[in-house]
Structures are given as structure tokens and as C-alpha cells.
Amino acid sequence: MSDRTRSDGDGFVAAADERLRGAYDPPMSLESYVDRVLEDPTAAASGAGYILAAIEAYGTREVRERGETLDRYRFFDDPANDGEHAVLGNTRALNAFVDDLRAAATGRGNDETIVWIDGPTATGKSEFKRCLVNGLRAFSKTDAGRRYTVEWNVTGAGTGGGASGASLSYGGGGDASAWYRSPVQTHPLSVFPESVRESVAEAVDDEAYPIAADVELDPFSREAYDHLESVYREQGHDDLFSAIAGRDHLRVTSYVVDVGRGIGVLHAEDDGTPKERLVGSWMGGMLRELDSRGRKNPQAFSYDGVLSQGNGVATVVEDASQHADLLRRLLNVPDERRVKLDKGIGMDLDTQLIVISNPDLDAELDRHAERGDADPLKALKRRLSKHEFRYLTNRRLEARLLRREIAGATPVTETGSRGSASGGEAASPGDGATPEDAANPDSPESDPGAAPLSIGVRESDGTVVDREIAPHAIEAAALYAVVTRLDADDLPGGLDLIETAELYESGEVRRGDDAVTVADVEVADGDGRNGIPVTYARDAVADLLATPADRSHPEFPVEHVVTPTDVLDAMADGLADAPVFSRAEAAEFEGRREPVAARVRERQREDVIEAMLAEATVSTERVAEYVEHVYAWDDDEPTTRGREGEAPDPLALKVFETETLGRFDESDYRGTDPGRAVERFRRERVIRGLTRYAWRNRGDAFSIDDVDLGEVPELKAVLDANDLADVKRRFPDLDPAAWPDPPADTETARVKRQTIGRLCERGYSPASAELASRAVMEDVRDEWPDVDGAAGGDPDADDGRNGGEGPWD
């Protein structure tokens, strides 16, 4: 709530006034509207052109999907609604949809196309529709996106001529002083004669968003126009059009695009005759009230069909297979841009047709395929431009989608954007860390799967208890869903399921010193068409949240924690009884659980060992500073890091080499001057390892931050102090078997206490940290006796990597 909003009735009413104040333009004359169109052609763009303008107004950003980097229109992140109905993934399909709009808007042969969004359930098709509505509504409230239609008032035009006498009525009739808006959002330019409309179009000459200059007045507006023309012609007016379209009788008004007003949506449950569903129906009571003189007066038509509602912008047919009988009747709309209300009464249309369906529409369209050229649906199929939505194959995107399904978490991360955003509501998408993160993609903060989630669950007695979805539990569910969507018989480049999922997420997979990239392999075409939908994973997690786990702890509420293992077990165990999967699918998906479980255990192990060794880890920055001082020492030059512009600090070099690296002792130095062994180490191990050539030819843009410090084994050892050997070397008296309940005053008790504390600093709760560390220690119990605690150095030497105050700290 704004600071300016008082917390009382008057304050909230004032806030509502302020909210709506910028959403509309005051009514204007036809002349003023034409001036606006000449200045900004979007004000009169066709339906397809208007949608295109709305989408492009938000600009683009870079994303990675199926391992490829793509430009994505931010419009589909639902910025107008804080990302609540963002379409996750499917960027290629969305970009192809925009290409269709661009072709239709410019008349490049695709203006007869009906856009078809197809795909299995839970792939984002409904979110696409909601996002489209949200974005168009918000865009229409901005100055750049105003949408206009006309209002009529025949008061004062005399009583003679015309079927409606001295008044115009619609719906309720009667009020002779009322202004009546076109019920189908007719374009204001349609008031002009055809030749004048063409002249306006030529004057505008905008290739990006050509104006809608080829539509006639709707029947209701035509009734008003004809009445006014009859009256003023009988009165002998020389400037007949000026009299008809003068401010007393015609005004141009803006409207907020929404369902029923510029956007028509036909739902599966909508019924009625084809005409009623498409354009509306005649109102018998009004026909009797109106002086129609034996004809059907367009004022007595309901105009509540999907095409009438969608005239001016877009018409959406949801669950299209439920309305297969209408699809053939829609053919004349893109072809002729016209539909009939009744015999002799037609209506020009300007609307972008979009049909949304599950794969069952494919079967419906192929019913007569064997008839070849005699197939009655062949003309329809030719006009349908199909864009297939698939299940996500990016683990991070799936994790974000699952978080949204469970807890409504919606923000979208900016990973680099282009283009512009219009003012007002259309300009500010939500920010946050989730789908395609670029700053630090491996950190828990940027990984929606690694991060924990807290959910309040109401108990039977009415109390609300916080339940924790532990770190990596969402990741486990997301990764499991993703690997079930991969074609195991056609994995790219000989990769396994987990590697393929990693390839699709990051664009490359490391195999030893080599990297396999998307460019190196042929990506399978069938991925994402089948598999576990997000709704199944959501329901499995929801069931776990509703029932406390059968475990306990004297201090921590571990029964209220949902672990990664809990999630994987629930998803795998429920497959056989889930009606959405065949027996073969259930068996195949069960077999893919174990590699996912192994990967998640690796992730938990990394967390726990890093927490155990936090004091022993040396930062990359500190190692880089040492390397730069070594180069400066060798070249007898000043440093650019730490002691900028000064000679390298010999004491700092000595302390790092003796205490951090653990390579030398006091006898290897003459005071702070290095002895021969130290000099040889610096030149042959450090400088040669990183190559003197790279340093001396670095150029202005080069820095030590660009060098892979891990190329030097001696440096790699201090950077990668994160494996079990490091743990055993650091804590030789640790007993993994005693971890669940370590004896007091032992190294195991001390290390566990510190590890739990550090895990909590990184997002774990005490309960989830207890469970994760216990699971990791259970895994390493059998490995512990065989771990070489002396790996990488002298087993009797303290390596000095204690995280204490160092020369560059």
C-alpha cells in the first residue's frame, strides 16, 4: 500500500481513483483521434499488430533452453501481474507465435492463419492465455497502448427517418441523452468512407504496425450512422459527414482491453448454437420494442459471442476439441474478415484467432485424413499454424514452476534484456532469482531447486504449523520429472539421463578435462512430449506436507521436514496407481529414480562437506592475490591488487607459502627473502603453470581473474579443499558412525555443532541440517576407513588452511 494511502474508506477510494486516472483518455473528436494515429500508428493497429506491439513493448532477454541461448520476449514472463502466470520455457514456440503475428500484421501471406497452441496437459497453455490477457490489459492502460472505439448519441438530430427515431438504444433502451458505445469495439477509422480510410493509411505508412483501414462499421454503429445521415441529408447539410461525425453525435473513447472487451474467450463448457457461440443472438423482447418496420434491427442483437467480444484484438478458443464443430465455421473469418448476424446483416471483424488444445484435437482433425483431397477438414488444417508446447526439460525452470505450483512463488530473473518497455503498468516486471539465472547459476540463491521452502499447514485443531521443504527437495522433484521426459533411446552424444538434463540446463557437460556442448551433439526431437507432469509432482509434495513424517529428534522438529528422499520415494511409489500413466510408463519412470537420487545425494554431500571445511577453505580472491604478487616479484614490478602501485609484500608471500600452502618453513627463507627452493617453486610451479606468456600478453582487458588458477596443482589443492580426504585430514578423530548422537567433548560433537551452524547460515533449518548431515555421514561411514587422509600433502604437516587472518585478509 502506498504511503499516501490512508487506511480508511476515503483513503482506499482515493487510491482507486489514482489507479484508474491514467488508464483512460478523455473522449475525443474524430479529428483528434486521426491526429493521434498520424503521430502514433499503434493507436489504429490491426488486432494482430496491436498484440505484436504489446509483446514488443516489453523488450527481450536472453534465456537458455535445451542448452541453447535464445532471445525471449519478456511479455511472456507476465510482468503485468508480477509473474503469476508467466509461461515457463517453450520459448521457441512463443517466438514462432510472435513471428505469425508479425506476418499477419504486415500481410505477408499469413493473414489467413489461425494460430494453434497445442500440447499435453500442464505444459503452460492456460498460463499462455492468462498471460496474454494480463499483458494486453496492462498495455492498453499505458499511453503507448491505448485502444479506441466509438460512441454514438443521436439526440438533437430530429425525429424523422431511421428505425430508431430520435434515440439510439441498446440492451435497456430508453434514455434519449445516453451515449452508446459500439458493442464490438469497432475501429474509429471505420466511420470514414473507404477511400478516405485508404488515404489515412497511406499517410501513416507504418510497416511495423499497419493500421486497420479495411474494416466497415459494425451493424449497431451503422444503424446510428444511417439515421444521422438520413436526418442531415433531408435537412440539406452541405458538410454531411461533418454533421454525422461531429462531436454532438460521435466521440472516440479509449477502453481497457479485457475478456469481453477486445478479447473473446470460448471455454469448453460454453454451449449454444454455433451462431450464439460465435457472434451472439437476437433478443426477442427488444425486437418487439424497437420500431423495426419488418426487419431485424441490429440494436436488438446481443453481440455476446466470442468473435463479437474479441473484435479489435484477439479471439481465443480454449479446449478446441470441444468446439470442433465451430472450427470449420471460423474459416471465413481469416479469409473474409467478416461474419453474419443474419441474412443480409454482416459484420466486419479484425481479430487474431487463437485456438488452444490438448493433443486430442490432432485426432479430431485426422478423422477423414484417409480421404485425401476429399478430406472436409483439409482447408482448416491448411490454415492452422501449429505451435507445440512441451514439458520442460530445464531442471531450474521446472523447479521454479514447481515452487509456483506449491507456494505461488512467481518472480522472474532478468538475465540481460533488450528493447524498451512502455510506461505505466507494462513497464515493470517482477525481479527475483529463478528461471534462467546468470549472475551465479551454481549458488543456492540463484537455484530455485536448491533453496528451501517453508509452507504453513493448518492442523486438525485449527493451528498453523510451518513445514519445511528442505534444500534440494524441489530440485529432486524437478530433476526426476525432467529425466522422465527424455527419450532414453535417443540421448544426445552418448550422454546418460543426468548428463543430458545438465546439458539442457547449462549448455555443456564436463567429462574430465573435456566439455560436451550442445553444438557437439544432435539434440533429440522427442524430448518433452511425455513424462511426469508438474501437477503430479506438486500433488506428491502436497501429500507429504499434509502428513508429518515418522521420525523424531529431541531438539529439532524433523517430523515437519520434507527431505529430497521423501519426495523421490513419494513420486516413485505413486506411479503405479496414478491413472495418467500406463503400466509401461510407470515401470520405466520408476527405473529412473535411482540416478536422480544419486545426483541429489551428491548435492547434499557437497553442502555438508563445504560446511565442515568452511574454516579450511581459501578464497579464490586470496589465491589470485598471491599469484599476482608472484608475477610482480618475478618482473620486479608494482602490484595492481592489494598494495596497488607498490612492490609486492615479501612477508605476505612468505606467510602464504608457509602457512596456507604448507610448502615451506623458516629454513627456506633468509628473513623474508625466498631461498632457492622457494624461487624455483614460484617460477617453475606457479608462473610456468599459468604461463608467463598469458600474463605478459594480457592486454588492457586481461586480469588474473581470467586465469584458471586450478591449472597449478599446488594451488588447486587449496582451492578444492572440499572432498572426503580433506575432511579426514582436517579432522582425523571424526567418527561418522557416531554422528547421529556423538559423545560430548569429542571432535565429532564439535564438528557436528559447527557444521549444523554453517548449514543454517546457508539456508537450512536446524532440523533439515540435522537430517541432511546425518544422511551424508551415513553414506560415508563405509568409505571412511579407506579414505587417504594424507592425500595431496605431508600427512604429518598442518596445511595451515584454517581460514584465520592472512596477509591479504
N, C-alpha and C positions, 0 to 999 in steps of 0.2 A: 504494500500500500504506500502511496506517495506521502511524503512528509506534509504535503499541502492538503491532504485529505483528512478532514475531521472524522472522528469515529462516532458519527451520529447520522440521522436520516438526511439532513440537509447536506452534510459533507459527502455522503455517498452519491446523492443526486447530482451534486456539483461535479464529482469525479466522472459520473456517467456523461454529463454534458460535455466535459472537456474531452472525453474519449471519442465522442461522436462528432465533435465540432470539425475535425479535419477529415472526416470520412466522406463528405459530400460537397459538391459545388452548389452554389445558389442556382436556381433556374436561370437560364439564359435564352437570348433570342437565337433564332436560326442563323442570323448573320454572325453573331459572336461565336457560335459553335464552328462555323466554317472557318473563321479566322484561327480558332484553336487548332483545327485539323491541319490547316496550312502550316502552322508552327510545329505541331506535333502529330504526325500521321497515325500514331498509335491510338489516338482518340477515335479513329474510324476504321481501325484494322478489322479484317475479317475474323471470324471465330478462330480459325487455325492460327492466324497471325497474332491475335491477342494472346492466346495461350503461349505461343512462342516468345512473345515479348515478355510475358510474366516470368517464364523459365529463365530467359537470358538475363533478366534484370538482376538476378542474384549472383551472377558470375559462376565460375567453376573452381574446382580444387582438384588436386591430384590424389588418387587412391590406388591401392594395389589389390587386384582381384585375380585369382587363379595365377598368381605370380607376376602378372603384367601390370605396368603402370598406366593408368587411364585418367583422362580428364572427366570429371563428374560434375554435373550441374547441381549446385548447392540447393536449388529449389526442391530436389527430392529428399533432402535432409529434413524437410518440414520446418524450416526456420521460423515460419509464421506462427508455429504452435509449439515452440521450444523443443522440437524434435519428437513430439509424442507419436506421430505417425510417419516417421522417417522410413523410407524404403531402403532397407539394408541390402547392400550388394546389388546384383543384377544390373550393373552399370552399363554393360554393353547393350542390353535390351532397352534400357532407358534412353541411351544415346541414339539408338535406332528409331525409337519413338519420336524423339526430337527431330531427327532427320526427316521423318514422314511429315511432321508439322511444317518444317521449312519448305519442303517440296510442295505441300498443299497450299501454303500461304503465298508462294510465288507462282503457283500454277504450272509447275514443271512436270506435268503429266501425272502427278499423284493426287490431284484434287478430287478424284473419284474414289479415293482409298477409304476403306473403313478400317480403323486401327483395331487389332485384335491382340489383347493381352491374355496369354494362355499359360497354364502351369498347374501343377498339383496343389492341393490344399496347403495352407500355411507357408506359402512362398512369397507373400507380400503383396498379393494382388489387391486385397481390400485396403491395405495401407496405401497403395498407389492411388486408389480412388479418394481416400480421405486426404492424403497429401495434396492431391490435385485441387480439391475443393478448398482446403485451407489456404493454399498458395494463391489461388485466383481471387479468393475473398480478400486476402490481405493486400494483394497488388491493386485491386480495384479501389482500395481506400487511400492509395497514395496519389500524389499529383500526377505522376507519370502513368498511372494505370487506370485513371477514371474511365468508366464505361457509361455510355449515354443512350437515352431513348427519348421519346417524345410524349408530351401530354397535350390533351385537347380540351377546349371549352367552347361550345357553340353559342353560349349566351350572347345576346345582342346582335345575332346575325339574322334576325327576323323570324317569322313563323312559317313562311311559305317554303314549299319544296322539301325534299328529303323525307325519309321514312321516319325520322325520329323527332320531327317537329323542331321546336326551339331548344331542345335539350339533348344531351348525349348521356346515355346511362349504361351501366354495366353491373351485373350482379344484383344490386338492390334497386337501381334506377332512382328517378325522382328528383334529385337535387339539381335544380337548373343552374346553380352557381358553381358546381363542382368541376374540378379538373380531373380528367380521366386519362390514366396512363395506358399506353399500349400494353395489352396483356401478354404480348410475346416479345417485348424488348426490341421493337423494330428499330433499325438504324435511322438516326435523324436524316441522313442524306437521302433516304428513300422517299422523302417528301418531294424532292426535286424531280422534274421530268428527266427521262433517261439521258437525253443529250446533255443536259446541264450536269448530271452526275458524272458523265464521262469527262466533261471539261474540268470538273473539280479533281478527278483522278489524275488527269494529265498535269494539272497544276501542282499536285503533290509530288508525283513521280518518285515515290519511295520504294526501292527494290526490297528492302528488308521486311517491311510490314505493309504491303499494298493495302489500300483502303477497300472497304466493302462497298463498291459503287454499282453493283449489278443486282441489287435486290429491290423489289417493289414494296409499297406499303402493305402492311398486314390488313386483313379484311375489316377489322374493327376500326383501324385508323382510316381506311379507305371510306368507311361509312361517314365519318366526320368530315373528311376532305370533300367528298362528293356533295354533302349537304351544304357546306360553306361555299363551294364552287357554284352550286345551283343558285343560292341566295344572291351572291355578289354578281353573278353573271346577269341575273334578272334585273339587278339594280344598275347595271351598265358600268361597272367599275372598269377603268382602263387598266389599272395595275392589279389584275385579277389575282395573281399568285401572291403579291404583297398583302392583299386583303385576306386571303385564306391563311397565309403563314405568318400573319402579323402577331405581335406579342399578345393581343387580346384573345387570340384563339389557339395559338401554338407556342409552346415553350419546350426547350430542350432541358432535360433534367438528368442528373447522374444517378446511378444506382449501384449498390453494393452487390457484386456478383455472389450468388449463393445458390444452393439447391432450391429449385423452383423459380429462380430469377436469373436466367442466363446459364444455369447448369441443370439439365434434366437427368434424373437417375431412375431407371426402371429396375425394381427389385424382383427377386424370384417370386415373392408372394403377391405381387400386383396382378390383378385379374381384370376381366372385362373384354369387350370385343377388340379386335385389332385397332379399329379407329379410335376407340376410347383410350387405349393404352398409348397410342402414338400421338394423337392430337387433341383429344377431348370429346365432348358430347354436347348435343343440343339440350337446352333447358326448356322443357315444355311450358312451364309457367311463364317464363319471360316471353316466349313466342306469342303467347296469348295476350300479354300485356302490351307488347310493342305493336305499333301500327305498321305491320309488315306488308300489307297490301298483297297478300297471297304468296309472298316469298319468304325464304328463311333469312331473317336478319342476323348478321354476324354478331350483333350485340348480345344475342341470346345463346352464344356458344360458350362452353366452359373454359376452353383453352388450358386444360389441366393435364393434357397428355405429355409424354416425355419429350417429344420434339418441340412442343409449344414452350415448355419450361426451359428447354435448352437452347432455344433460338438466340443467336447472338454470340454464344461461346461454345458450349460442348454438350453432347448428349451421350450418356453412359448407360449401357445395358449390362447390368450385373447378372451373374449366373445365366449366361446367354443361352445355354442349352435348354433352360426352362422356357425360353421365348423363341424357340427355333422357328415357330410359325411366323414371327414378325421379321426375321432377318431377311427373307426374300422380299418382303414389302418395303424394306428400307433401301432397296437398290436404287429407286428413283431419286432418293434424297441426294446422294453424292452426284448422281448423273444429272438430274434436272434442277436440283436445289429448290424443290417445290413439292408440296403435299396438298391433298384436297381435304377440305372440311365437308364438302358435299358437292353434288353435281353443280358445276358452274362456279363454285366458290373454292378458289385455291389460295395457297399461302406460300410465298417465297420463304426459304429457310437459309440461314447462314449458321451452320453448327458443325463442329467436328465430331464425327461419330466414333465412339469407342465402345467395343464390346469386350467383356471380361468373362472368362470361363475356365472351368476345370477341363482336363483332357477329354471329358465325355462329349464335348462339342465336336471334337475330331471325329468321333464315331458317328455322330449325328450327320455331319457333313459328308461322310463317306458312304452313307446308306445306299446311294444309287451309283457309286463310282464305277461299277461294272458295266453301266450303260454307256460309258464313254461320252461321245458328243451329245447324247440324249440325256445326260445327267441334268435334272432340273435345277440342281444346286451349283452347277458349274460356273454360272455367271457370278454367283455370290462368292464362291471360293476365289475367283479371279480378283475380286475387289478387296478381299480381306488381306491386310498386311500383318502377318503374324509375328509377335514378339514373345519369346518364351521366357517366363520366369522360372528359375530353378532353385532348389535348395542351396543354401550357402555352402561353399567349400573352403571358406576362410575361417579358421578357428576363432580368431579375435572377433570378427563380425558376428559369428554365431554366439559367442559369449555375450556380446552386447545385446543381441536380440533376446537371449535367454534372460538376462538381467531385466530387460524391459518387460518381458512376459511375467516375471516373478514379482518385480517390485516397482515397475514403472520408471526405471532409470532410463533417461532419454538423451542426455546431451550429446552433441556431435563435435568431434575434434576437428579443428582446422589444421590441415597438413600442407597448406600452401594454396592460395586462391588467386583467381584471375578475374578480370572483368569488374563490373560495378554492381552495386546494389542500389535500387531506388530508395527514396526516402520513406519515412513512416514505418509502418509495421513490417514492410517487406525487407527492411534493411538489416535486421539484427538476428542472425541465427544463434542458437544456444552454443555455448562453449563447454568443453569438458574433455576428459580423457576416455576415449573408447575406440571407435571403429578402425581407422587406419592411422595409427599414431606414428609420428615421425621423430619427435624430439628424442625419445629414449625408448624404443619399442620393447626393450627387454626388462624395463623396470615394472614393478607391481603397479605403480601409479598409472602407467600407460597401458596396462594389460587388464582388461575387464574380467578375464578369466582367473587371473592370479589373485585379484583383490577379493577380500571377504565381503559379505553382505549380511546385514542384520535385519531381521523381519519380526515385527510384533505379532504374536499369535494369541488369540483370545482363548482362554481355557474354559472349561465347562462351568466354572463358578463365576465367570464374567471377568476375571482378572486377565491382564495382558502380560504375557511373558516374552521376553526377547529371545529369539532363536537365531543362532549364528550359522550361516553357510560359510564354512571355513575357507581360507585361501586355497585355491586350486580346485575347489569342488565344482564351481561353474566351469572352469577350464576342462575338468574331467568330462562333464556332461557335453560340453561343446565339441571337444575333440572326438568323443565317442560318436556323436551324431554325424560329424564330418566324415569320419572314416567309413561309416556305413553307406555314405553317398558316393564313394569312389568305386570305380569299376575295377575290381581286383584282377580281372583277366586282361586289363589293358592299362596297367600302371606305367607312367612315363619313365623312360630311361632305366628300367630295371630297378626302380626305387621300391621300397616297401610302403605300406599304408601310412605309417607315421612320417616317413620322409616325404611322401607325396603331399600330405597335409602341410608339412613345413614349407615345401616348395611353393604351394599355393598361397601361403601366408606371407612369406618373406621374399619370395622370388629366387631363392637359392638354397641349396643344401650342402653342408660341408661334409666331405668324405676324406678324412685325414687332412692333408695339405691342399687338396683339390676342392673346388666348388662346382656343383652342378647347378646351372641356371635354367630358367625357362627357355632361354634361347638354345640351350643344348639338347633339348628333348622335344618329343612330339606329345603335346598335351591331349589326353583322351577327350573325346567329344561327348561321351555319355555321362560324365560325372555330374551329379546334382539332380538327375531326373528321378531318382529313387533314394530311399533311405529313411532314417528316423526323422520325423518332423519335429520342429521345436516344441510343438504342443505336447508331444509325448514326453519329452524331457522335462518340460515345465510341470506336467502333472505328477511325474515321478518325484520331483523335488518338493512339490506341494504336499504330497502324501507324507514325505519324511518330516516336513516341518510340523505337520499336524500331530505326530506321534513321537514322544520323547524316546530316545534310543535306550536300549537295555544295557547301560553301563553307568558307573558312578565313580566319584572321586571324593576324598574327604574335604577338599578345599574348593575345587572348581566344578561348575555345573556342566560337566562333559556330556550329560544326557541331552542337553539342549543344543549340541553342536552337530551339524550335518557335515560329515567328512567326505573327501573325494571317494573313498572306498564305499561309503554308504550309497552315494549317488550311482556309481557304476554297478553295484550289486542290484539296486532297485531297478535300474533301467534294463539290465540283462535278465533279471528274474521275471520281469513282467512281459517280456516279448512274446512268449508262447501263448499267453492269454489275451493279448491285445488283438482286437478284431481287424485292425488296419494292416496287419502283416500276415502273409501266408506262412505256412509251416516252413517252407524252404527259406523264406526271408528271415524268419525268427531264428532258425538254426544258423544261418550264415552270419547274422548280426551278433549272435551270442559268441561265435568264434572270433570276433574282432575285439572283444572286450580286453583280453589279456595284454596285447601290445599297448593299448591305451593305459591300462593300469600300470604297466612298467614305466611308461613315459611320465606319468604323474608321480610315481614314486621317485623317479629321478629328480623331478622338480622339488618335491618336498625335501629330498636329501640335500640338494643344493642349498635350500633355505637354512636347514638346520646346521650344516657344516659351516656355512658362511657366518651364521650367528655364533657358533662355537669359536671360530677363528677370528672374530672381528678385531680383537686386540692385536692379533699377529699379522694382519693384512697391511701391506704397504700400498699407499695410493699410487695410481699411475702418475699423478702430478708430481709426487715426490721423486719417483724414479726418473721421470723426464727431466726434472731439475738437475739431478745428479749427472745424467748423460750430457746435458748441455754444458755443465761445468767441466766435464772431462774434455769435451771438444774445445772449449775455451782455453783450458790448461794446455792442451797439446799445441794449439795455434798461438798461444801467448796473446790472446785477445780478451777484451772485456766480455762479460756475460750480458745477456738480454733478459734473464729471468732471475728473480730473487734479488740479487745485488746488481741491479741493472746499471750497466755502464762501468762497473768495477771489475777488477781482476777476480777470478774465481777464488773462493774461500778455501784454502788448503785444509783447515781444520774440519770444515764441513765435509769435504771429500773423505778425509780420514775417518771421521765418525761413521759415515755411511758405509764405508768399506769394511770397517771392523765390527760395527755393531749391527747394522741392518743386513749386510751381505754375509757377515761372519766369515769373511775370506782371510783376513789378516789380523795380526796382533801388533803390539807396540814395537817388537823387534824388526818389523818390516818397514819402519819409518825412521828418519832422522829428525826427531821433533815432529813437525807436520809435513816435512818433505818426504815424498814417496821414495822407497828403496827400489832397487832394480826389479824385483818381483812385482811390485805394485805398478811400476811404469809399464812393464810388459803386459800385465793384465789390462790396464787401461787401453793400451794401444792395440793389442792383438785380440783381446776378447770383446771389448766394448766398441771401440772405433771401427775395427775391421768387421765386427759382427753387423754393424749397422751401415757400413760402407761410408768411407770418407768422401767418396765421390758424391753421394746423395746430399751430404751436408754442404760441401763446397759449391755445389751447383744448385742450391736450393732456390735461388731467386727471391724476389720480394715476397711472394706468396707462400714460401715454404717455411715450416716451423717443425720443431721436434715433435709436435703433436701429430704430424702427418706420418711419423715413422712407427713401424710395428716394433715396439720395444721387446716383444716376445721373441724376436729373432735371435736375441742373445740368451743362451740357456741360463747363464748366471742371473740375468735379470728376470727371465721367465719364472725362475724359482720363487722369487719374492712376490711377483705379481699373481702367481697362480697358487697361492697357499690356500687351497680350498678342496683338497682331497683327503681321503681317509688316512693316508700316510702322514700328511701334515698334522692331522688330529692326534694320531698316536705319538708322533714325535713331540708334539707340544704337551700332550697330557698322557705320559707313559703309564700312570697309575689309574687311568679311567677304566671302569668296568661296565661295558654296555649291558651286561646281564642284570646289573643292579640298578639300571636307570629308572625303572618304574617306581622304586622305593629305596633310594640309596641311603646307606647308613650315614648318620650325622658325622660332620667333621672329616669327611673323605673328599678326595679330589673329584669323585663322581658327583657328590652332592653340590660341591662348589661350582663345577662346570655346568651342571643342570640348571642351577639357580640363575647363573649368568646368561645361559642360552635362552631360557624362557623369557627373561627380561628383554633380551635383544630382539627376539621374535615379536614380542609385544610392541616394541618400538617400530617394527616393520609391518604392522597391521594385524597381527594375530591377537586374539584374546588369550588370557592365561589358560583357558580351557582348551582352545584349539591348538595352542602351542604345546601343551602337555600331550595331546593326542598325536600331533604330527611328530614331535621329537621321540615319543615312545615308539611310534611305527618305524621311524628311521633306525633307531637303536636296535629294534627287534630284527630288522633286516641285516644290520652289520655285525650282529653277535657272532655269526658263524665265520665271517671274514676276519674278524679282529685278530685271532692268533696268527694268521698268515700275513698280516699287513707288515710291510717293511718300514718300520718307524724311522730308519736311518736314511730313507731314500732321499737322494739329492744333496747329501752333505755328510759331515762328520757326525756319527751318532752320539759322540760324547760332547759335541760342541753346542753351546746355546747359540741359535742362529740370530738372536737379537731382534727378531721381528715381533716386538712386543707392543708396537703402536704407541710407545711413550714419546716424550718430547725429543725430536730430532733436530738436526742443524737447520732444516728448512721448514719446521713446523711453526 
